[in-house]
Every structure is written in structure tokens, then in C-alpha cells.
């Protein structure tokens, strides 16, 4: 019996590349997306493995529950939380429905799918979870123009990184691997849906992103940044975070005390 992976956002981009790579490695697949035609096209292109197309909208409770139910019942060896929506706009202009969709897809869905899949993985003593975040997770204080108007989106990516790090500590002793995958600008349809033409901007291929993720899992990287050459920078971020956490005390810091 082949290993079984569930990939969300599998109809295109990074999710599609992940599905194709896993199929080439002999994984059967549950391919989740919103467009049936693309999912069926993906399945038809992978005749050597079993591909179950699953049409689900992860911006809705019903869609999340539908996929989570499968995660709880199937013997998954890998879960790739890749689905995403951008909705780039300032918080003062972000419609409530778009804000809700964004948080649902990038926060609620990954949380509920991991919650559903992890017990079975732990019982079997193996399993891998990849949460696709992005380099904007580290850009909260950036003043660069390309980051402007993306506070909500940036926040969801930062949550995925922090949650993946904590989940690694929680699940690694049970035999599971967890990774936050943080690509930069990638050659997909993602930005085109926002009306952004990045055709003249250097972008990483989806195939390279997946290669980095899989190699990062082999290296034991909890945070994988495909375009960052110096991995020591990622280690420095972790050490700085832990230093701040460890420096807390129960007395009010001097800078907050009145004269």
C-alpha cells in the first residue's frame, strides 16, 4: 500500500507541484481545491497513483469540516496545508468577508486539519505536516512598499510559523515532523489574482520550492526558507525569540516605572 498524502490548494501553484512530486515518489493523494476541472485534470495527469479529487472551500466551516473528517479517518502519512488567499489591502479597507476568508483559509483550516490528522499519525508513529507560510512572516516591521497593506495576511503567515515551531516540539517525540515552508516570491497565479503583474520580477519556480521543502525535512529544518542562503539567520531568529521569552520576570521592567 502506498503512502497517502493530502494536499490543500492542489489545483495549481505550490500545491500542484507538491502533488506531482509526491506522486512521482509513489504517494497516493487526496487533492483538495475549489476547482473541480483542475483537480480532475491533475488526477488524469498522474495515472500511476490513486488520486482522489476533493472539491472543498476552506474559507467555510463546511469545507473545513469536510476535509477534517477525511483527515481523521484516512491513514495519512503527510498533510500539506497549502491553500491560500491573498486579499492584499489595508485593514481600513479590508471587507469583513475577505478578512474572514483569509483567516479561515490560513489559520482555521490548517489548525483543524492538523487537529484531525495528528492523532492517527501519532498512533502510527509517523507523519509529516507542512504548513505553507511565506517570507512575509518575518516582515512585520518592514517599511518596504511591497509589504504595505498586507498586515492581516502577514499576521496569518507569522502564526503558521509560530504554530509549526510549537507543534514540532509537541509532536516530534511522537514520531511526527512539522515544517513551516516560507517561500518568497514564487512564479504562480497567486499575485495575478490580485491584479499584480510580476512577470518582470525574478521569481522562484514552484518545483524549487518543493525541492527545498523536502530536502529541508531531511535536514530536520522546522522553518524552511528556500531562498535564504544563510540558514544561520533563521537560527538567529529562533535564538532571539527564546532569549526574549527567557528574559521575562514578575517585576515591572524599569522603563515602565514612573519617577
Secondary structure as the mmCIF struct_conf table of DSSP 4:
data_model
#
loop_
_struct_conf.conf_type_id
_struct_conf.id
_struct_conf.beg_label_comp_id
_struct_conf.beg_label_asym_id
_struct_conf.beg_label_seq_id
_struct_conf.end_label_comp_id
_struct_conf.end_label_asym_id
_struct_conf.end_label_seq_id
STRN STRN1 UNK A 4 UNK A 8
TURN_TY1_P TURN_TY1_P1 UNK A 9 UNK A 11
BEND BEND1 UNK A 12 UNK A 12
HELX_RH_AL_P HELX_RH_AL_P1 UNK A 13 UNK A 24
TURN_TY1_P TURN_TY1_P2 UNK A 25 UNK A 26
STRN STRN2 UNK A 28 UNK A 33
BEND BEND2 UNK A 34 UNK A 34
HELX_RH_AL_P HELX_RH_AL_P2 UNK A 36 UNK A 44
TURN_TY1_P TURN_TY1_P3 UNK A 45 UNK A 45
TURN_TY1_P TURN_TY1_P4 UNK A 47 UNK A 48
BEND BEND3 UNK A 49 UNK A 49
STRN STRN3 UNK A 51 UNK A 55
TURN_TY1_P TURN_TY1_P5 UNK A 58 UNK A 59
BEND BEND4 UNK A 60 UNK A 60
HELX_RH_AL_P HELX_RH_AL_P3 UNK A 61 UNK A 73
BEND BEND5 UNK A 74 UNK A 74
BEND BEND6 UNK A 77 UNK A 77
STRN STRN4 UNK A 78 UNK A 81
TURN_TY1_P TURN_TY1_P6 UNK A 91 UNK A 93
HELX_RH_AL_P HELX_RH_AL_P4 UNK A 96 UNK A 103
HELX_RH_PI_P HELX_RH_PI_P1 UNK A 104 UNK A 108
HELX_RH_AL_P HELX_RH_AL_P5 UNK A 109 UNK A 124
TURN_TY1_P TURN_TY1_P7 UNK A 125 UNK A 125
STRN STRN5 UNK A 127 UNK A 132
HELX_RH_3T_P HELX_RH_3T_P1 UNK A 135 UNK A 138
TURN_TY1_P TURN_TY1_P8 UNK A 140 UNK A 141
HELX_RH_3T_P HELX_RH_3T_P2 UNK A 145 UNK A 147
TURN_TY1_P TURN_TY1_P9 UNK A 148 UNK A 149
HELX_RH_AL_P HELX_RH_AL_P6 UNK A 151 UNK A 171
HELX_RH_3T_P HELX_RH_3T_P3 UNK A 172 UNK A 174
TURN_TY1_P TURN_TY1_P10 UNK A 175 UNK A 175
STRN STRN6 UNK A 176 UNK A 181
BEND BEND7 UNK A 185 UNK A 185
STRN STRN7 UNK A 186 UNK A 186
BEND BEND8 UNK A 187 UNK A 189
TURN_TY1_P TURN_TY1_P11 UNK A 190 UNK A 191
HELX_RH_3T_P HELX_RH_3T_P4 UNK A 192 UNK A 194
TURN_TY1_P TURN_TY1_P12 UNK A 195 UNK A 195
TURN_TY1_P TURN_TY1_P13 UNK A 199 UNK A 200
BEND BEND9 UNK A 201 UNK A 201
STRN STRN8 UNK A 204 UNK A 204
HELX_RH_AL_P HELX_RH_AL_P7 UNK A 206 UNK A 219
TURN_TY1_P TURN_TY1_P14 UNK A 220 UNK A 220
BEND BEND10 UNK A 222 UNK A 222
STRN STRN9 UNK A 223 UNK A 224
TURN_TY1_P TURN_TY1_P15 UNK A 226 UNK A 227
BEND BEND11 UNK A 229 UNK A 229
TURN_TY1_P TURN_TY1_P16 UNK A 231 UNK A 231
HELX_RH_AL_P HELX_RH_AL_P8 UNK A 232 UNK A 246
TURN_TY1_P TURN_TY1_P17 UNK A 247 UNK A 247
BEND BEND12 UNK A 250 UNK A 251
HELX_LH_PP_P HELX_LH_PP_P1 UNK A 252 UNK A 253
HELX_RH_3T_P HELX_RH_3T_P5 UNK A 254 UNK A 256
BEND BEND13 UNK A 257 UNK A 257
#
